[in-house]
Amino acid sequence: MIFKNKFKTALITGSTRGVGKEIAKMFLKNHYNVVITGRNINDAKKVADELNSSKYSLAHAKGYYLNYDNISKCSNLLNSLENKEIIPNFLINNAGALNTKNLNDVSLKTINTMANANMIGPLIMSKYCINIIKNTNEYGGILFNTPPYKIDDKTTYLLPYMQTKLGQTTLMNSLANSNLNNNALICGFWTKYPLSTDAIINRNIGTLDNCMHQSILSDTIQELIFNTNNPWQYNSKVIIDEDFLTEKNISLNKYKMGENIKKLDDLFMGHLKNKYNIKKNLY
């Protein structure tokens, strides 16, 4: 066994920074061992060392290489899962690839990367972690960072990105509806807000003043998994941070990074409409 202690384990994809790193911190604070994954093995090991040195708990973090564009080189992690050297109680499919180019301008390489990160990767990880669903004796689950299934103007402007993400939403629903284990939680989580991540700031989609801190999503997952009676009522649903935390009477003010907070859809639509004046320019 990789983790030689009594604690349960959470595997979080894309956890070297941003939302994934906040989720890793959250699980450690709740005394779960954490598998950190990233496209750069040095970053994954560095974050694991950082979390271990922070003394969040007696549980432990360990870093692994995971790159969906190069899955054949991920054998260290995948073999450890297949041989049950790592036995996750929770899989958090957080890794994803955002691109705001339209179908006319996007390269085939970028389409492939988005499909791998947003659709094929979560399918692969769910396959390797399917024992979470099969194990009827332990509370666990597979959660997906994916949006509600809704076809609107944003899905048109964000073609093909949104189509790859909605493919992941379909996977989540399929797993949830085929699951007969009352101890397994299978659902999605999403945000109503731009978060202070590279995806928003570095692409000039918004500024820090428009954003919420990434921990709004890790807190949402924490409330769902650890502080909700009958969390299974959310099976096959996508939990939205604002709605869920408000129902729990948790103030959102502590997550605000500035005074001009936007809604994610509004921020994206403003950015995309400026980029593509009329819809025919999308094709």
N, C-alpha and C positions, 0 to 999 in steps of 0.2 A: 504494500500500500504506500502511496506517495505521502499521505498525511498520517503520521503515526500518533494520532491522538484520538480522543473520544468525540470530537466535534463533527457535525454534519458539514457538507460541502456545497458551495455554490460556484458554478462556472459562468463567467460573464464574458461574452465576446466583445471585442472592441473596448477594452477596459484600461488602456494606458493613459487616457485623458478624458476630459469632458464628462458626459453623463455616465459612461461606463465606469470610470474611476470613482465617481460619487457612489454608484451602486455597490462597488467593491468595498468601499469604506463602510457603507451601511451594513453589509452582511458581516463584516469583521466585528463591528460593534455589537452585533447580535450573536456573536460567538459561532460564526460559520467559518470554516476554512474557505479560502477563495482561490480559484484558478483565474489568473490574469492572462488575457490573450491579446496579442497585437501583431501587426504586420512586420514589426521590427522586434526581434527577440531580445535585443539589448534593452529596448524601452520596456518590454514586458518584465524582464528581470529587475530592472531599475525600480519600476513602480512597486513590484512585490517587495523588494528590499526596503523601500521607503515606508510602505504600509507596515511591514513587520517591525521596523525600528520605532514606529509611532506608538506602539504598545496599545493599540485599540482593544485587544483582548488576548487571551492565551491561544486563540486560533491562529492559523498561519496562512500566508499568501505565497503562491508560487507562480512564476511566469512561464508562458509557453508561446511559441510561434504559431500563429494562425493567419493564413493569407488565402482567401478563397480564389484568388487568381493563380495560386500555385499550390493547390491542395495536395499534390503528390509529395511535397516537402514538409507536410504537417504530420508526418507519421509518429513523431514523438508524442504528440497529444492524442491523436486518434488511436494509436496502439494502446496507450495507457487507458483510454476509455474502453476499448474493446476487450482488453485483458482484465478489466475491473481493478486496475491499480488506482484509478480515480473513479469514485462512485458519486456523482453529483446527486444531491437532493433537489436542487434547483438549477435549471439552465435558463439564463437570461440572454436571449438573442437580441443583443443591442447593436452590434456592428452594422453599419450601413454605408452606402455611397450616395451622396447627393450630387446632382448635376442639373443646372438650370438651362442648358442648351436645348433647343428644340430638335425635333426629329430630322429636320433638314440639315442642321449644322453639326449634330453630334457625330463623333467618329464611331466606327464599328468597335474599336478597342474600348471606348468608354461605355458603349451599350453592353459589351461583354462584362466589364467590371461591375456595372450596376446590377446586371442580372445575377452575377455570382454573389455579390455582397447582399443584395436585397431579397433574392429568391432562393438560389441554389444553396448558398451557405447555410441559412437557417434550416433548410431541409436536411442537409448533411448532418448538422449538429443534432437535430431532433432525432435522426436515425441512430446516431451513436449514443444518445442519451435516452432512448425510448424506455429503458428500464425504470426511469422515473415514473412513467405512467403504469408500467406493469407491476411495480412494487406496491402491493396493497397495504403493507404494514407501516409505511412511513409517509408522513405528510411531505409533499414536495410539489414541483410543478415546472412547466415550461412557459415562460413569458416572452412576449415579442414586442419590440419597440416598433410599432406599426400603426398606421392610422385607421380610423373607422372606414368602412367600405361606403364611399360616397363619390358619385360622379358629378363633378361640378366644374366651374370655369377653371379652378386651380389645376384639376387633373388634365385639362386641355392645354393650358399654358406650360405645365410641367411634363408634357409628353417628351420622352418616355419614362422619366424618373418615377412619377406617381404610379405608372402601370406596373413597374417592378415592385414597388412597395405594396401595392394592393394584392400582388401575387402572394406576398408573405401573409397578408391578412387572410387570404383564402386558405393558406396552409394552417394558420392558427385555428380557423373555424373548423376545418376538416379534422384536425387532431382532437379538438374539444368535443366535437359531435360523435367521434368514434370511441371516445374514452369512457370506459365503464368502471373506472377506479374512483371511488368517492373521496379518496385522499389526495388525488392529483388535481392541481389547479392549472388550467390552461387558458390563458387570456392574453390580451394585448394591453399596452399602455402607450399613451400619447400625450402631447402637451398642446395647450391652447396658445402658448406664448413662444416667441423667439427666445432661445436660451443663449447664454453667454459662451458660445462655442465657436470654434474656427469656422464651422459651416456657415454661420451668420456673419460674423465680424470680418473674416478674411475675404469673403466674397462681396463685401459692401452691400449686403442685403439690408442690413440694419446696423445700428451703433449700440454700444454698451448701454446707452441711456434707454434704449427700447427693450432691453432684455430682462429676463428673470435668471436667477442663478440655477445652474444645472441640478442642484440638490432638490429642487421642487419635484423632479421625477423620482429620485431615490427615496425621498420621503413618502411619495405616493405609493411606491412599491412596499416600503416598510409598513405603512398603515394597512395596506391590503393583506400582506402575508402574515404580519405579526400582531396586528391590533384590530382585526375585523372578525366578528362572530360570523361563522358560515361564509368564508371567502368564496366557496364554490358557487355561490349565487352569481358570481361574475364570470363563470366559465363561458367561453366563446364570445365574451364581450370585450370591447376596448375601453379601458379605464382612462378617463380624461382627468388630468391633474387638478384643474380648477374646480370642476364639478365634484370630484371625489373628496378633495380636501375641504371644500366648503361644507359638504354634507357632514364632515367630521368636526366642523367648527374650528378648523385650523386656519388662522389668518395667513393670507398670501403676502402680507407686507414685508416679511423678513426675507423674501426671495427677490425683491425688487433691486435691480442694479442701477436704476436711475429714476427720473421723474417723468419720463415720456414713454411709459410701457405701452407696447402695441400688442394686438392680437396677431398670432402667427399668420393666419390666412390673410388678414388685411395688409400686413407687411409684405408678404410674398406677392399678393395681387398688385400692389402699388409698384413693386420692383419689376414684375413681369410685364405689366401693361406699358411701362416706360420702355421696356426692352423690345416688346412686340406690339406695335401700335394697332395692328388689325390681325385677326386670327389667321387670315390666309398666309401671313408671313411665317406661320409656324410650320408650313409644309413646303 
